[in-house]
Every structure is written in structure tokens, then in C-alpha cells.
Amino acid sequence: MLISFLKNRLLGSKYAITGALKLIKNEPSIQLQTIISIGVTIAGFVFDISATQWMLQCFAIGLVISVEALNTAIEEIANFIHPEQHIKIGYIKDIAAGAVFFAAIAAVIIGCIIYIPKF
């Protein structure tokens, strides 16, 4: 029973890693977020930010990339279900993009709180 549980967790991890790699390979918005994430991570080392600041920065990075990935999934589902222009599909896509906007604004605020005092 324990072996089966562990095997299923490992298999689930394989799918998650595959999905993350597909996002990075195929989605320009995720590629941009990855580059920004690398940049602020380097900045964290350069400016020797505190453990609390690292936690906030990692949370912000994870939040933005996760919401961006969910937005991509919602757009793909919507396009699959209704490939033509439709007002309701457009509304759904706009709402998902709005979620990314809120996450990005929160990340920018966190970044400003961390890095503005360093200058």
C-alpha cells in the first residue's frame, strides 16, 4: 500500500515537471516571468536580502508564475471549447488575465518594498 502511494506520488511529480517544462518551452509569458524570476533571484544574492525577504520574494515569484500558468490553461480550455470569437469566452479570458494582473501588482509591490531601501 505504501509502495503504491509513493509510486503514484512520483508519477504525479513527473506530470507536474512535464507541465512546467512545457510552459517554459512554449509560453512567451511564462518565459518572460522566468527571466524576471532569475533576475530578481540574482538581485537577492547581490543585495544580501534577509530570510523574510527571500520568503516574500519566493512567494511572489511562485504566485505570479502559478497564476500565469492557470491563465494559460484557462485560455487553452476556452479556445478548445469555443475556437471562434464569443463574448462569454472573451469575458472568461479577461477575468483570468485580470488575476495575473493582480498577482503581478502584488509582486511589484513586494519587490519595491525589498529593493527600494537598498538604493
C-alpha positions as CSV (number, residue, x, y, z in Angstrom):
1,M,0.0,0.0,0.0
2,L,2.8,2.4,0.9
3,I,4.7,1.5,-2.2
4,S,1.6,2.1,-4.4
5,F,1.1,5.5,-2.7
6,L,4.8,6.5,-3.3
7,K,4.7,5.3,-6.9
8,N,1.6,7.4,-7.6
9,R,3.2,10.5,-6.0
10,L,6.3,10.0,-8.1
11,L,4.2,9.6,-11.2
12,G,2.2,12.8,-10.3
13,S,5.5,14.7,-9.9
14,K,6.6,13.5,-13.3
15,Y,3.4,15.0,-14.8
16,A,3.9,18.3,-12.9
17,I,7.5,18.6,-14.1
18,T,6.5,17.8,-17.6
19,G,3.8,20.5,-17.5
20,A,6.2,23.1,-16.1
21,L,8.7,22.3,-18.8
22,K,6.0,22.6,-21.5
23,L,5.0,26.0,-20.1
24,I,8.6,27.3,-20.1
25,K,9.2,25.9,-23.6
26,N,6.0,27.1,-25.3
27,E,4.6,30.1,-23.5
28,P,6.2,33.5,-24.0
29,S,4.5,35.0,-20.9
30,I,6.0,32.2,-18.7
31,Q,9.4,32.6,-20.4
32,L,9.3,36.3,-19.5
33,Q,8.3,35.6,-15.9
34,T,11.1,33.0,-15.7
35,I,13.7,35.6,-16.9
36,I,12.3,38.1,-14.4
37,S,12.5,35.5,-11.6
38,I,16.1,34.7,-12.4
39,G,16.9,38.4,-12.4
40,V,15.3,39.1,-9.0
41,T,16.9,36.0,-7.6
42,I,20.3,37.2,-8.6
43,A,19.4,40.6,-7.1
44,G,18.6,38.9,-3.9
45,F,22.1,37.5,-3.7
46,V,23.7,40.7,-4.8
47,F,21.8,42.8,-2.2
48,D,22.0,40.1,0.5
49,I,18.3,40.2,1.4
50,S,17.0,38.8,4.7
51,A,15.4,35.4,5.1
52,T,12.0,37.1,5.4
53,Q,12.6,39.0,2.2
54,W,13.6,35.7,0.5
55,M,10.4,34.1,1.6
56,L,8.3,37.1,0.3
57,Q,10.2,37.1,-3.0
58,C,9.9,33.4,-3.5
59,F,6.2,33.6,-2.7
60,A,5.7,36.4,-5.2
61,I,7.6,34.6,-7.9
62,G,5.6,31.4,-7.3
63,L,2.3,33.3,-7.2
64,V,2.9,35.1,-10.5
65,I,4.1,32.1,-12.4
66,S,1.3,29.9,-11.0
67,V,-1.4,32.4,-11.8
68,E,0.1,32.9,-15.3
69,A,0.1,29.1,-15.8
70,L,-3.6,28.9,-14.7
71,N,-4.4,31.7,-17.0
72,T,-2.7,29.8,-19.9
73,A,-4.7,26.7,-19.0
74,I,-8.0,28.6,-18.9
75,E,-7.2,30.2,-22.3
76,E,-6.4,26.8,-23.8
77,I,-9.6,25.2,-22.5
78,A,-11.7,28.2,-23.7
79,N,-10.1,28.0,-27.2
80,F,-10.7,24.3,-27.3
81,I,-14.3,24.5,-26.3
82,H,-15.2,27.5,-28.4
83,P,-12.5,28.3,-31.1
84,E,-14.5,31.2,-32.6
85,Q,-14.8,34.7,-31.0
86,H,-17.5,34.7,-28.4
87,I,-18.4,37.4,-25.9
88,K,-18.6,35.0,-22.9
89,I,-15.3,33.3,-23.8
90,G,-13.7,36.7,-24.1
91,Y,-15.1,37.6,-20.7
92,I,-13.7,34.5,-19.1
93,K,-10.2,35.1,-20.7
94,D,-10.3,38.7,-19.5
95,I,-11.1,37.6,-15.9
96,A,-8.2,35.1,-15.9
97,A,-5.8,37.8,-17.3
98,G,-7.1,40.1,-14.5
99,A,-6.0,37.6,-12.0
100,V,-2.5,37.6,-13.4
101,F,-2.5,41.4,-13.3
102,F,-3.4,41.4,-9.5
103,A,-0.6,38.8,-8.8
104,A,1.9,40.9,-10.8
105,I,1.0,44.1,-9.0
106,A,1.4,42.3,-5.6
107,A,4.8,41.0,-6.8
108,V,5.9,44.5,-7.9
109,I,4.9,46.0,-4.5
110,I,6.9,43.2,-2.7
111,G,9.9,43.9,-5.0
112,C,9.7,47.6,-4.3
113,I,9.4,47.0,-0.5
114,I,12.5,44.8,-0.7
115,Y,14.7,46.7,-3.1
116,I,13.9,50.4,-2.9
117,P,15.6,50.7,0.5
118,K,18.7,49.0,-0.9
119,F,19.2,52.1,-3.2
